[in-house]
């Protein structure tokens, strides 16, 4: 049985310039990034690499249509390295640019090609949540299916993950919160996964502690105080990515995908809506397994009784950003049924990582309670 795996080398630099010099970014490199990152951090370095700006191909999270357009730019070019500098969208797309025969996103997500990796992959995250720099997963919206799909194969592991806290400085407060809440969910879902073990739980615990303590400092000192904590949040996100990269995530992510895919809700924000409701359901169904140790740990961090931990987390998060009812995103009442069926049909890869199995009725009730 696999116990723990981390094939990616992890590096950290104070500045982007330091990274660019040590990794000798230049000819035969393709950099996928954003203009708002290129202008302040890359333009003045006169790097000889080719650059693609993701926003040229569409806004928001990646879709198969967006990925296919970018693949046309890459196919048959003699690139030796793909370098992703951005958030989850840039990283998810870049992971699909490394294959010799990768010409169509849907073919990849449905595993209809031979996954022959012929380029190195370097990932530099610029949010503090995705953890994707150390996972073997890529997620995209599949337009024809009205949901998101995930591809999880070992070829998607980056050769190098590079943390540069300087790149997170310009992240707007709202996106800082949603992306880091995503990291918190990664760590907490990982902790109770059936695949969790001593190694992954040790890493999850450290990520949870760093993130929750950081939130409480920001609540006390104001939103600008996050600038003093960027390195902590970048490292905690990386820890959470390492943990869930080994264990998987479960129902929080699974239930968020129809909402995100149908109403284009950003990934971290969509997960935020389902987080505590899923864990309250888990706790009701089986309070004595791995979740008991998690609750004890969370209660000590939050200084509350174990029975109050999920309400207490919600109070902390609500002081950062308010949660919405699902109908505020445009979700229709009849979609409670169709979203439930979509999760059961298309997200078994994630549901297999649930702390305890959830029936159709339990998934339906989570949607009803949040609607």
Rosetta blueprint (number, residue, H / E / L):
1 X L
2 X L
3 X L
4 X L
5 X L
6 X L
7 X L
8 X L
9 X E
10 X E
11 X E
12 X E
13 X L
14 X L
15 X L
16 X H
17 X H
18 X H
19 X H
20 X H
21 X H
22 X H
23 X L
24 X L
25 X L
26 X L
27 X L
28 X L
29 X E
30 X E
31 X E
32 X E
33 X E
34 X L
35 X H
36 X H
37 X H
38 X H
39 X H
40 X H
41 X H
42 X L
43 X H
44 X H
45 X H
46 X L
47 X L
48 X L
49 X L
50 X E
51 X E
52 X E
53 X E
54 X H
55 X H
56 X H
57 X H
58 X L
59 X L
60 X L
61 X L
62 X L
63 X E
64 X H
65 X H
66 X H
67 X H
68 X H
69 X H
70 X H
71 X H
72 X H
73 X H
74 X H
75 X L
76 X L
77 X L
78 X L
79 X L
80 X L
81 X E
82 X E
83 X E
84 X E
85 X E
86 X E
87 X L
88 X H
89 X H
90 X H
91 X H
92 X H
93 X H
94 X H
95 X H
96 X H
97 X H
98 X L
99 X E
100 X L
101 X L
102 X L
103 X L
104 X L
105 X H
106 X H
107 X H
108 X H
109 X H
110 X L
111 X L
112 X L
113 X L
114 X L
115 X L
116 X L
117 X E
118 X L
119 X L
120 X E
121 X E
122 X E
123 X E
124 X E
125 X E
126 X L
127 X L
128 X L
129 X L
130 X L
131 X L
132 X H
133 X H
134 X H
135 X L
136 X L
137 X E
138 X E
139 X E
140 X E
141 X E
142 X E
143 X H
144 X H
145 X H
146 X L
147 X E
148 X E
149 X E
150 X E
151 X E
152 X E
153 X L
154 X H
155 X H
156 X H
157 X L
158 X L
159 X L
160 X E
161 X E
162 X E
163 X E
164 X L
165 X H
166 X H
167 X H
168 X H
169 X L
170 X L
171 X L
172 X L
173 X H
174 X H
175 X H
176 X H
177 X H
178 X H
179 X H
180 X H
181 X H
182 X H
183 X H
184 X H
185 X H
186 X H
187 X H
188 X H
189 X H
190 X H
191 X H
192 X H
193 X L
194 X L
195 X L
196 X L
197 X L
198 X H
199 X H
200 X H
201 X H
202 X H
203 X H
204 X H
205 X H
206 X H
207 X H
208 X H
209 X H
210 X H
211 X H
212 X H
213 X H
214 X H
215 X H
216 X H
217 X H
218 X H
219 X H
220 X H
221 X H
222 X L
223 X H
224 X H
225 X H
226 X H
227 X H
228 X H
229 X H
230 X H
231 X H
232 X H
233 X H
234 X H
235 X H
236 X H
237 X H
238 X H
239 X H
240 X H
241 X H
242 X H
243 X H
244 X H
245 X H
246 X H
247 X H
248 X L
249 X L
250 X L
251 X H
252 X H
253 X H
254 X H
255 X H
256 X H
257 X H
258 X H
259 X H
260 X H
261 X H
262 X H
263 X H
264 X L
265 X L
266 X L
267 X H
268 X H
269 X H
270 X H
271 X H
272 X H
273 X H
274 X H
275 X H
276 X H
277 X H
278 X H
279 X H
280 X H
281 X H
282 X H
283 X H
284 X H
285 X H
286 X L
287 X L
288 X L
289 X L
290 X H
291 X H
292 X H
293 X H
294 X H
295 X H
296 X H
297 X H
298 X H
299 X H
300 X H
301 X H
302 X H
303 X L
304 X L
305 X L
306 X H
307 X H
308 X H
309 X H
310 X H
311 X H
312 X H
313 X H
314 X H
315 X H
316 X H
317 X H
318 X H
319 X H
320 X H
321 X L
322 X L
323 X L
324 X L
325 X L
326 X H
327 X H
328 X H
329 X H
330 X L
331 X L
332 X L
333 X L
334 X L
335 X H
336 X H
337 X H
338 X H
339 X H
340 X H
341 X H
342 X H
343 X H
344 X H
345 X H
346 X H
347 X L
348 X H
349 X H
350 X H
351 X H
352 X L
353 X L
354 X L
355 X L
356 X L
357 X L
358 X L
359 X L
360 X H
361 X H
362 X H
363 X H
364 X H
365 X H
366 X H
367 X H
368 X H
369 X H
370 X H
371 X L
